[in-house]
Amino acid sequence: MKNIKSIKFNILEFFATWLYSGKSPFAPGTCGSLATLPFIYALAYFYGIFAVIAFAIIVSFIGIPIAGRYAQALKIKDPGQIVIDEVAGQSIALIFAGTNLILFAIAFALFRLFDISKPWLVGWADTKLNGGLGIMLDDVFAGIFAGILVAILQFYCF
């Protein structure tokens, strides 16, 4: 029974830390966002915008129980090593970037800016919500804000 619990925890950790990128001792959230970029680029390149949208939605929803259970297992409210929230938010920010590397860089920078500075709804979700929903929703909002700006840039400039 102990081995099954260990395997379940390892699987949970693998996804909560997004392929262990969140285990970085330096800037785990930024590392999680960076680790998302090649995955989203490949999705956009091979399958298009709808695959990126589907991935962003799926990760946003499954991230809630994953983040909540992993935080609970560690007995920490919002451990920095949980980066599945960054994966969701960064994916949302990249929806309109397509495969344009300039827009990818802009989406990355804007998402990190909103995630770190926590304006308006981002800060509200970060301070007012608990559990997996609280861990995930601030990054989803940061991704939406960044994504809107990327969509505007894509429409007018690219």
Residue pairs with C-beta under 8 A, 6 or more apart in sequence:
9 73
12 66
12 69
12 70
12 73
13 20
13 70
14 20
15 62
15 66
15 84
16 22
16 66
16 67
16 69
16 70
16 81
16 82
16 83
16 84
17 23
17 28
17 32
17 70
17 81
17 82
17 83
17 84
18 32
18 35
18 36
18 83
18 84
18 86
18 87
19 35
21 28
21 31
21 32
21 34
21 35
21 83
22 28
22 29
22 31
22 32
22 80
22 81
22 82
22 83
22 86
23 81
24 31
28 80
28 81
28 83
29 80
29 83
29 86
29 112
29 115
29 116
30 112
31 83
32 83
32 84
32 86
32 87
32 90
33 83
33 86
33 87
33 89
33 90
33 108
33 111
33 112
33 115
34 108
35 83
35 87
36 86
36 87
36 90
36 91
36 94
37 90
37 94
37 104
37 108
40 52
40 55
40 90
40 91
40 94
40 97
41 99
41 104
43 51
43 52
43 55
44 51
44 52
44 94
44 97
44 98
44 99
45 99
49 95
49 96
49 98
52 91
52 94
52 95
53 95
55 91
56 88
56 91
56 92
56 95
56 143
59 84
59 87
59 88
59 91
60 88
60 92
60 136
60 140
63 84
63 85
63 87
63 88
63 132
63 135
63 136
64 131
64 132
64 133
64 135
64 136
65 132
66 84
66 132
67 82
67 84
67 85
67 132
67 135
67 136
68 131
68 132
68 133
68 135
69 132
70 79
70 82
71 77
71 78
71 79
71 82
71 131
71 132
71 135
77 130
78 134
78 135
82 135
84 136
85 135
85 136
85 138
85 139
85 140
86 115
86 139
88 136
88 139
88 140
88 143
89 111
89 115
89 139
89 140
89 141
89 142
89 143
89 146
90 107
90 108
90 111
90 143
91 143
92 140
92 143
92 144
92 146
92 147
93 107
93 108
93 110
93 111
93 142
93 143
93 146
93 147
93 150
94 104
94 107
94 147
94 150
95 147
95 150
95 151
96 103
96 147
96 150
96 151
96 154
97 103
97 104
97 106
97 107
97 150
97 154
98 154
100 154
100 158
102 158
103 150
103 153
103 154
103 158
106 149
106 150
106 153
107 146
107 147
107 150
110 145
110 146
110 149
110 150
111 142
111 143
111 146
113 146
114 122
114 141
114 142
114 143
114 145
114 146
115 122
115 138
115 139
115 142
118 126
118 138
118 142
119 145
121 141
122 138
122 139
122 141
122 142
122 145
123 138
125 134
125 137
125 138
125 140
125 141
126 134
126 138
128 134
129 137
129 138
